[in-house]
Amino acid sequence: MKAVLVIDMPKDCWDCHLVDEWENCNAIKMTSERYGVSVKQYDKERASWCPLRPLPQKKQHGEEIDYEYGYIDGWNDCLKEIEK
């Protein structure tokens, strides 16, 4: 079973709600003692190993009316529901 957590994308580790007061990243259960890496190093940008991913972009309709419009509308409606 999978789940999705929707939060505002942090600009760096210090802005993230998943980093605790001991500087551990709870998104991947990373502790500085275990991995030898501290979130302190990521005070200007998100770490490359960060599991957070931005939502995909909404799709635009082309000029032609065709079969894909139902797919595009469904895609955009799904993103709209997630963003609520």
Stockholm file with secondary structure:
# STOCKHOLM 1.0

chainA/1-84         MKAVLVIDMPKDCWDCHLVDEWENCNAIKMTSERYGVSVKQYDKERASWCPLRPLPQKKQHGEEIDYEYGYIDGWNDCLKEIEK
#=GR chainA/1-84 SS CCCCCCCCCCSSGGGCTTBCTTSCBTTTTBCHHHHSCCGGGCSSSCCTTCCCCCCCCCCCCCSSCCTHHHHHHHHHHHHHHHHC
#=GC SS_cons        CCCCCCCCCCSSGGGCTTBCTTSCBTTTTBCHHHHSCCGGGCSSSCCTTCCCCCCCCCCCCCSSCCTHHHHHHHHHHHHHHHHC
//
